[in-house]
Amino acid sequence: MLRFFIQTTINLITAALGLLITAAMLPDFTVQPLGFVAAVVVVVIAQAILSPFVFSMSRKYAPALLGGIGIISTLLALIIASFMPGGITITGLTTWIAASLILWLCTSLGGWLLLWLAVKYRIGGFEG
């Protein structure tokens, strides 16, 4: 149960940071303050549900896409989150692609780093 809580917390933190970083880097990507929390939750839930589905479909029908599962599920999560009123707005194909890459990079690297810190803190502390 603790592992699930830690993983969920890490996913929420990295999605929130990823959306903020993406919004700061791309002028055609906007996050509305009132819909920010909802967009974060939708992105996390959509990625959790879509990643296994995209993996299964890729493995079965398009093995060449297996390396891009995270990016594809992030794109699909952004599409779903963009349907929420007052959440995120993305304009232009280039922005969709760049937003998917930036958000995927933030959530992937942030997730690995935060999980490493959580394990390090739990097992051996920060003293080295």
N, C-alpha and C positions, 0 to 999 in steps of 0.2 A: 504494500500500500504506500509506503514511503517512497519507493522508486517511482510509482505512478504520479504521486504528488510532485516530486522533484522534476520529472520529465514534463509534466503539464505546465509547471511554473516556468521552466526553461523555454518551452514552446511559446508561451504567452509573452515572455520578456523579449525573446528574439523576434517574434512577429511584430510586436509594438515598435521595437527599435528599427527593424527592417522597413516598416511602413514609413516611419519618420525620416529615415535616411533616404529612402526612395523619393519621398515628397521633396526633400531638400535638394536632391540631385537633378530631378526631372521637372521642368516647368509645367509640363502637360499632365502631371500626376498630382492630384490634390486630395488631401485628407481633410474632411470637415470635422471640426472639434466635437460636435455632438455625436457624430457617427463613428468616431475613432475606436472606441471600445468595442462597439458592435462589429466593426470591420476586422479588428484583431481577432475576436472570437470566431467569426466566420472563417477567416483565413486559416486559423489553427484547426478548427473542426474539419473544414474542407480538405486540408492537406492530410489530416489523419485518415479520413475516409477514402480520398482519391488515390493516395500513394499506392496502397495494395492493389486497387483496381487497375490503375495505369500499369503497374508492374505486371499483373496477370495478363492484361491485353497485349502489352508489348512483348512479353515472353512468347505468347501464343501466335500473334499475328505479325509482329514487326520486331524481331530480336535486335535489329540495329538501333532501336530507340532505347534499349535498356539503360544506357549511360545517361540519358536525359530524363529519367523518370522524375527526379526532384524538380527540374525546371518545368516539365510539362504539368505536374500536379500543382506547382505554384501558379502557373498561368491559369489553369482551371479554377484554382481557389480565388485568384484575383477577379476572374470573370464573374464568379458567384458573388463575391463581396461587392462588386460594382453595381449589382442589381439592388442592393439595399439603399433605400433613400437616405440621404444625409451621411453617407459613408465616404467612399472614395470615388473619384472621377478620373478616368484615364482617356486621353484623346490622342489618336494617331497610332498606327501600327508600330512604328519605331518605339514609341513610348511603352506600348504593351510588351514588346520584346525586352526592352531595357529594364522595365519595372520587374518583369519576371526574373531576369538574371540577377538584378541587384537584390531583390527580396530573397531569392533562393540562396544567394551567397551569404547574405546577412544571417538568415536562419540556420544555414548549414554550419558556417564557421562559428557563429555565436553559440549554437547548440553544442558543438564539440567543446568549445572553450568553457562554457558554463558547466557542462557535465564533468569535464576534467576538474574544474575547481571544486565542484560539489563532492566528487569522489576524493580528491586530495584532502579537502577539509574534513570529511567524514573519517577517512582512514588514518591520515598521518599529520593533520594540522598543517599550518602554513610556515612552520619554522624551518622547513627545508628538508 
